[in-house]
Amino acid sequence: MSNLNQITAVLFFSLSLLLYVIGITTPFMTFTVSFNLSEMIDVPFLGNMLGSSMAQKTTKTLTYTILEAVKELVKNKQYFVAFLISFFAVFVPVVKTFLSFFLFAFKRRKFAPDLARTVSFIGKFAMADVFVVGVFIAFLYTQTNQFIKANINNGYYFFASYVLLSILSTALFRAGAQPTHPTHHAEATK
């Protein structure tokens, strides 16, 4: 059963990597900002400045992939937020996935336990699952805002699928790496 878990884990990790690449390069979310200038009449001083253009409706739609969002954040000098998204949603998942593949390939080598600890440590920084939930909460918030609407696109679902498969494959790999013989456990506790 251990080998089946290992093979399944490798297949799931491979699929999760594919989903990850699609997820960060496919449109993730679309924002639509829309309002009538006449709605601004009650804003002090602004209503008088708008004059005859108050009947105009203004709408702007922005669609971003994760990578485009990072690029836009850098363009707008939001370096810290761009760094956080780049680090937790791009860099850490890629490093963790490639180190996991390396661990699968060399699981019987002397350095494998150290590499497993490294992967586990990096996993603590893999905030991709938190990122997915945070985006969904932002989406729900915009559904109650009269001026801003957000639509979740396919990139979100690919990225969320990556997160789930990555977690599942890690669990399968760990389960397959555990000793399966009860006598081995009994000897280890003596």
Backbone as numpy.savetxt, mean C-alpha at the origin, in Angstrom:
# Nx Ny Nz CAx CAy CAz Cx Cy Cz
3.93 -31.94 4.12 3.11 -30.74 4.12 3.97 -29.49 4.12
5.14 -29.57 4.74 6.03 -28.42 4.82 6.44 -27.94 3.43
6.81 -28.87 2.53 7.22 -28.48 1.18 6.07 -27.84 0.41
4.85 -28.35 0.62 3.70 -27.77 -0.05 3.48 -26.33 0.42
3.64 -26.08 1.73 3.54 -24.72 2.24 4.60 -23.81 1.63
5.82 -24.32 1.51 6.91 -23.53 0.96 6.65 -23.19 -0.50
6.21 -24.17 -1.28 5.93 -23.94 -2.70 4.78 -22.96 -2.86
3.74 -23.16 -2.07 2.59 -22.26 -2.13 3.01 -20.85 -1.72
3.85 -20.73 -0.71 4.32 -19.41 -0.27 5.09 -18.71 -1.38
5.96 -19.44 -2.08 6.73 -18.85 -3.18 5.79 -18.40 -4.30
4.82 -19.23 -4.63 3.85 -18.86 -5.67 3.06 -17.62 -5.26
2.62 -17.58 -4.01 1.87 -16.42 -3.52 2.75 -15.16 -3.48
4.00 -15.32 -3.08 4.90 -14.16 -3.08 5.12 -13.66 -4.52
5.26 -14.58 -5.46 5.44 -14.19 -6.86 4.21 -13.44 -7.37
3.05 -13.98 -7.08 1.81 -13.32 -7.49 1.65 -11.98 -6.79
2.02 -11.92 -5.50 1.90 -10.65 -4.77 2.82 -9.60 -5.38
4.00 -9.99 -5.82 4.92 -9.05 -6.44 4.33 -8.49 -7.74
3.71 -9.36 -8.53 3.05 -8.91 -9.75 1.91 -7.93 -9.42
1.10 -8.28 -8.43 0.00 -7.41 -8.01 0.54 -6.07 -7.50
1.66 -6.12 -6.81 2.29 -4.90 -6.29 2.68 -3.96 -7.42
3.36 -4.50 -8.43 3.81 -3.67 -9.56 2.61 -3.06 -10.27
1.58 -3.87 -10.49 0.36 -3.34 -11.13 -0.29 -2.30 -10.21
-0.30 -2.57 -8.91 -0.95 -1.68 -7.96 -0.32 -0.30 -7.88
1.01 -0.21 -7.97 1.64 1.11 -7.84 1.71 1.85 -9.17
1.44 1.16 -10.28 1.52 1.81 -11.59 0.15 2.01 -12.23
-0.90 1.52 -11.61 -2.27 1.67 -12.11 -2.96 2.76 -11.30
-3.83 3.56 -11.92 -4.53 4.60 -11.15 -5.14 4.06 -9.87
-4.83 4.75 -8.79 -5.17 4.34 -7.44 -6.45 5.01 -6.96
-6.53 6.31 -7.20 -7.68 7.06 -6.72 -7.88 8.28 -7.62
-9.15 8.64 -7.79 -9.51 9.83 -8.54 -10.23 10.79 -7.61
-9.78 12.03 -7.60 -10.42 13.08 -6.80 -11.12 14.05 -7.75
-12.34 14.39 -7.42 -13.07 15.39 -8.19 -13.48 16.50 -7.24
-13.02 17.71 -7.53 -13.37 18.88 -6.74 -14.35 19.67 -7.60
-15.51 19.95 -7.03 -16.55 20.61 -7.80 -17.35 21.54 -6.90
-17.56 22.78 -7.36 -18.40 23.72 -6.63 -18.86 24.82 -7.57
-19.99 25.42 -7.22 -20.48 26.61 -7.91 -19.91 27.82 -7.20
-19.46 28.77 -7.99 -18.93 29.98 -7.38 -20.00 30.70 -6.57
-21.28 30.50 -6.94 -22.36 31.15 -6.20 -22.43 30.64 -4.76
-21.88 29.43 -4.51 -21.85 28.89 -3.16 -20.88 29.66 -2.27
-20.04 30.47 -2.89 -19.03 31.21 -2.15 -19.54 32.60 -1.74
-20.78 32.92 -2.04 -21.34 34.25 -1.76 -21.28 34.60 -0.28
-21.40 33.58 0.56 -21.42 33.83 2.00 -20.02 33.99 2.61
-18.99 33.75 1.82 -17.63 33.90 2.31 -17.32 35.41 2.33
-16.97 35.96 3.49 -16.73 37.41 3.59 -15.73 37.90 2.54
-16.06 38.97 1.90 -15.25 39.67 0.89 -15.17 38.92 -0.43
-15.24 37.60 -0.41 -15.11 36.83 -1.64 -16.34 37.00 -2.51
-17.52 37.02 -1.89 -18.76 37.18 -2.65 -18.76 38.44 -3.48
-18.29 39.55 -2.94 -18.24 40.82 -3.68 -17.23 40.77 -4.83
-16.15 40.03 -4.66 -15.12 39.97 -5.69 -15.54 39.11 -6.87
-16.43 38.16 -6.66 -16.81 37.25 -7.73 -17.69 37.92 -8.77
-18.51 38.85 -8.37 -19.33 39.63 -9.28 -20.19 38.78 -10.19
-20.09 39.01 -11.51 -20.97 38.36 -12.48 -20.60 36.91 -12.78
-19.46 36.45 -12.32 -19.04 35.07 -12.63 -19.59 34.06 -11.64
-20.58 34.48 -10.82 -21.04 33.61 -9.74 -21.83 32.40 -10.21
-22.30 32.38 -11.42 -23.09 31.25 -11.90 -22.20 30.13 -12.43
-20.91 30.34 -12.51 -20.01 29.34 -13.07 -19.82 28.16 -12.13
-19.75 27.00 -12.73 -19.44 25.80 -11.96 -17.99 25.42 -12.27
-17.25 25.14 -11.25 -15.85 24.77 -11.40 -15.67 23.32 -11.00
-15.06 22.54 -11.87 -14.81 21.13 -11.60 -13.40 20.78 -12.05
-12.70 20.08 -11.20 -11.36 19.60 -11.56 -11.23 18.16 -11.10
-10.73 17.30 -11.98 -10.57 15.89 -11.67 -9.09 15.53 -11.73
-8.62 14.85 -10.70 -7.22 14.42 -10.61 -7.19 12.91 -10.36
-6.45 12.20 -11.18 -6.29 10.75 -11.00 -4.81 10.46 -10.82
-4.50 9.66 -9.78 -3.10 9.39 -9.46 -2.84 7.90 -9.27
-1.66 7.49 -9.72 -1.10 6.23 -9.26 -0.32 6.57 -7.99
0.16 5.58 -7.28 0.96 5.86 -6.09 2.23 6.62 -6.47
2.87 6.19 -7.55 4.10 6.85 -7.97 3.83 8.29 -8.43
2.73 8.53 -9.12 2.38 9.89 -9.53 2.06 10.77 -8.33
1.42 10.18 -7.32 1.11 10.94 -6.10 2.41 11.38 -5.41
3.39 10.49 -5.35 4.68 10.84 -4.75 5.34 11.97 -5.55
5.31 11.84 -6.86 5.90 12.87 -7.73 5.20 14.21 -7.51
3.88 14.20 -7.40 3.12 15.43 -7.18 3.44 16.03 -5.81
3.61 15.19 -4.80 3.96 15.68 -3.47 5.33 16.36 -3.49
6.29 15.78 -4.19 7.62 16.39 -4.31 7.51 17.72 -5.05
6.72 17.73 -6.12 6.53 18.96 -6.90 5.95 20.08 -6.03
5.08 19.71 -5.09 4.47 20.69 -4.19 5.25 20.87 -2.89
6.48 20.36 -2.87 7.40 20.52 -1.74 6.88 19.89 -0.44
6.13 18.82 -0.58 5.67 18.05 0.57 6.61 16.86 0.72
7.87 17.15 1.00 8.92 16.14 0.97 8.72 15.05 2.03
8.31 15.44 3.21 8.17 14.45 4.29 7.09 13.43 3.95
5.93 13.90 3.48 4.85 12.98 3.12 5.28 12.12 1.93
5.94 12.73 0.96 6.44 11.97 -0.20 7.41 10.88 0.25
8.30 11.24 1.20 9.24 10.25 1.73 8.51 9.11 2.42
7.54 9.43 3.27 6.82 8.39 3.99 6.11 7.42 3.04
5.42 7.97 2.05 4.73 7.10 1.09 5.75 6.29 0.29
6.81 6.94 -0.16 7.85 6.23 -0.92 8.48 5.12 -0.09
8.79 5.43 1.15 9.47 4.46 2.00 8.56 3.29 2.36
7.35 3.60 2.87 6.48 2.55 3.39 5.65 1.84 2.32
5.35 2.50 1.22 4.50 1.87 0.21 5.29 1.42 -1.02
6.54 1.86 -1.15 7.33 1.47 -2.32 8.60 0.73 -1.90
9.49 1.39 -1.18 10.80 0.83 -0.87 10.72 -0.42 0.03
10.08 -0.31 1.18 10.04 -1.42 2.14 9.39 -2.67 1.54
8.23 -2.57 0.89 7.64 -3.79 0.32 8.54 -4.46 -0.72
9.22 -3.66 -1.53 10.10 -4.24 -2.56 11.27 -4.97 -1.90
11.92 -4.31 -0.94 13.06 -4.93 -0.26 12.62 -6.20 0.47
11.50 -6.12 1.19 11.01 -7.29 1.93 10.70 -8.45 0.98
10.08 -8.16 -0.14 9.72 -9.21 -1.09 10.97 -9.86 -1.68
11.94 -9.05 -2.10 13.15 -9.63 -2.69 13.98 -10.39 -1.66
14.06 -9.89 -0.44 14.77 -10.64 0.61 14.04 -11.95 0.93
12.72 -11.93 0.85 11.94 -13.16 1.08 12.23 -14.19 0.00
12.30 -13.75 -1.26 12.66 -14.67 -2.35 14.05 -15.25 -2.11
14.98 -14.40 -1.69 16.33 -14.83 -1.40 16.33 -15.85 -0.26
15.51 -15.60 0.75 15.39 -16.51 1.88 14.83 -17.85 1.43
13.81 -17.83 0.57 13.24 -19.09 0.06 14.30 -19.89 -0.68
15.09 -19.19 -1.49 16.10 -19.88 -2.30 17.23 -20.46 -1.47
17.55 -19.81 -0.36 18.70 -20.23 0.44 18.31 -20.57 1.87
17.13 -21.14 2.05 16.61 -21.40 3.40 17.43 -22.41 4.20
18.23 -23.21 3.55 19.03 -24.22 4.26 20.48 -23.76 4.48
20.78 -22.55 4.10 22.13 -22.03 4.29 22.35 -21.54 5.71
23.59 -21.41 6.07 23.97 -21.01 7.42 23.44 -19.61 7.78
23.38 -18.72 6.79 22.94 -17.35 7.05 21.42 -17.19 7.04
20.67 -18.25 6.74 19.21 -18.16 6.62 18.52 -17.64 7.89
18.91 -18.10 9.09 18.24 -17.55 10.29 18.44 -16.04 10.45
19.65 -15.55 10.13 19.90 -14.10 10.21 19.07 -13.36 9.17
18.98 -13.94 7.98 18.18 -13.32 6.93 16.70 -13.33 7.31
16.24 -14.41 7.93 14.84 -14.49 8.38 14.55 -13.41 9.42
15.49 -13.17 10.32 15.31 -12.11 11.32 15.28 -10.73 10.64
16.11 -10.55 9.62 16.13 -9.29 8.88 14.80 -9.06 8.18
14.28 -10.10 7.53 12.98 -9.99 6.84 11.89 -9.68 7.85
11.95 -10.34 9.01 10.96 -10.09 10.05 11.05 -8.65 10.56
12.28 -8.16 10.74 12.48 -6.78 11.19 11.94 -5.79 10.16
12.25 -6.02 8.89 11.76 -5.14 7.83 10.24 -5.20 7.77
9.68 -6.37 8.03 8.22 -6.54 8.02 7.53 -5.63 9.01
8.21 -5.31 10.10 7.63 -4.40 11.09 7.46 -3.00 10.53
8.26 -2.67 9.51 8.16 -1.36 8.88 7.30 -1.38 7.63
6.82 -2.54 7.26 5.96 -2.65 6.08 4.57 -2.14 6.44
4.37 -0.89 6.22 3.12 -0.24 6.60 2.13 -0.24 5.44
2.37 -1.08 4.45 1.48 -1.10 3.29 0.04 -1.39 3.69
-0.14 -2.28 4.66 -1.51 -2.59 5.09 -2.16 -1.38 5.75
-1.41 -0.62 6.53 -1.93 0.59 7.15 -2.23 1.63 6.07
-1.37 1.71 5.07 -1.57 2.63 3.95 -2.88 2.34 3.24
-3.15 1.07 2.97 -4.38 0.67 2.29 -5.61 1.09 3.10
-5.57 0.84 4.39 -6.70 1.22 5.25 -6.84 2.74 5.31
-5.72 3.44 5.41 -5.76 4.90 5.45 -6.38 5.51 4.20
-6.03 4.96 3.05 -6.62 5.45 1.80 -8.12 5.20 1.79
-8.53 4.05 2.28 -9.96 3.74 2.30 -10.70 4.69 3.24
-10.12 5.00 4.38 -10.74 5.94 5.32 -10.85 7.33 4.67
-9.81 7.75 3.96 -9.86 9.03 3.25 -10.97 9.02 2.21
-11.11 7.90 1.53 -12.19 7.75 0.55 -13.55 7.91 1.22
-13.74 7.26 2.36 -15.03 7.37 3.06 -15.28 8.80 3.51
-14.24 9.48 3.96 -14.40 10.87 4.39 -14.90 11.75 3.25
-14.33 11.56 2.07 -14.72 12.42 0.95 -16.15 12.16 0.50
-16.71 11.02 0.85 -18.08 10.74 0.46 -19.08 11.63 1.21
-18.67 12.23 2.31 -19.55 13.12 3.07 -19.25 14.59 2.81
-18.27 14.87 1.97 -17.89 16.24 1.67 -18.59 16.68 0.39
-19.26 17.83 0.42 -20.03 18.27 -0.74 -19.16 18.79 -1.88
-17.91 19.15 -1.62 -17.05 19.73 -2.65 -16.04 18.74 -3.22
-15.69 17.72 -2.46 -14.66 16.78 -2.89 -15.26 15.37 -2.92
-15.07 14.69 -4.02 -15.47 13.29 -4.14 -14.24 12.49 -4.55
-14.15 11.29 -4.04 -13.04 10.41 -4.40 -13.61 9.08 -4.88
-12.96 8.53 -5.86 -13.31 7.21 -6.34 -12.07 6.34 -6.28
-12.24 5.17 -5.71 -11.14 4.22 -5.65 -11.05 3.52 -7.00
-9.84 3.46 -7.54 -9.61 2.83 -8.84 -8.98 1.46 -8.68
-8.73 0.80 -9.80 -8.20 -0.57 -9.80 -6.87 -0.71 -9.08
-6.02 0.31 -9.14 -4.72 0.24 -8.47 -4.85 -0.05 -6.99
-5.87 0.51 -6.36 -6.11 0.27 -4.94 -6.36 -1.21 -4.68
-7.19 -1.81 -5.50 -7.54 -3.22 -5.31 -6.35 -4.15 -5.58
-5.54 -3.80 -6.58 -4.33 -4.58 -6.84 -3.37 -4.46 -5.65
-3.21 -3.24 -5.14 -2.31 -3.02 -4.01 -2.82 -3.74 -2.76
-4.11 -3.66 -2.50 -4.71 -4.36 -1.35 -4.53 -5.86 -1.50
-4.67 -6.39 -2.71 -4.47 -7.83 -2.95 -3.02 -8.21 -2.70
-2.09 -7.32 -3.09 -0.68 -7.56 -2.80 -0.47 -7.70 -1.29
-1.05 -6.78 -0.52 -0.87 -6.79 0.93 -1.37 -8.11 1.51
-2.56 -8.53 1.12 -3.15 -9.76 1.65 -2.34 -10.99 1.26
-1.93 -11.08 -0.01 -1.14 -12.23 -0.44 0.24 -12.25 0.20
0.82 -11.09 0.39 2.13 -11.03 1.04 2.05 -11.53 2.47
1.02 -11.12 3.19 0.83 -11.59 4.57 0.58 -13.09 4.60
-0.26 -13.57 3.70 -0.57 -15.01 3.63 0.66 -15.83 3.27
1.44 -15.35 2.31 2.63 -16.11 1.91 3.67 -16.16 3.02
3.80 -15.06 3.77 4.73 -15.05 4.91 4.27 -16.06 5.96
2.98 -16.09 6.24 2.44 -17.06 7.21 2.67 -18.49 6.74
2.46 -18.76 5.45 2.68 -20.11 4.91 4.15 -20.49 4.99
5.02 -19.55 4.68 6.45 -19.85 4.74 6.88 -20.18 6.17
6.41 -19.38 7.11 6.75 -19.64 8.52 6.19 -20.97 8.99
4.96 -21.29 8.59 4.35 -22.57 8.97 5.13 -23.74 8.38
5.60 -23.55 7.14 6.38 -24.60 6.50 7.77 -24.75 7.07
8.29 -23.70 7.67 9.64 -23.73 8.24 9.65 -24.33 9.64
8.48 -24.45 10.27 8.40 -25.01 11.61 8.63 -26.51 11.56
9.24 -27.08 12.59 9.40 -28.53 12.62 8.03 -29.21 12.68
7.91 -30.28 11.91 6.61 -30.96 11.84 6.57 -32.23 12.68
7.70 -32.64 13.21 7.74 -33.87 14.00 7.61 -33.55 15.48
6.62 -34.15 16.15 6.46 -33.88 17.58 7.68 -34.31 18.40
8.41 -35.34 17.95 9.57 -35.79 18.69 10.67 -34.73 18.67
10.76 -34.00 17.57 11.76 -32.94 17.47 11.47 -31.87 18.53
10.22 -31.52 18.70 9.84 -30.52 19.71 10.13 -31.05 21.12
9.84 -32.31 21.36 10.08 -32.90 22.69 11.56 -32.92 23.01
12.39 -33.23 21.98 13.83 -33.25 22.21 14.37 -31.84 22.46
13.78 -30.86 21.79 14.26 -29.50 21.93 13.94 -28.92 23.31
12.89 -29.43 23.97 12.52 -28.91 25.27 13.21 -29.61 26.42
13.97 -30.66 26.14 14.67 -31.40 27.21 15.84 -30.60 27.74
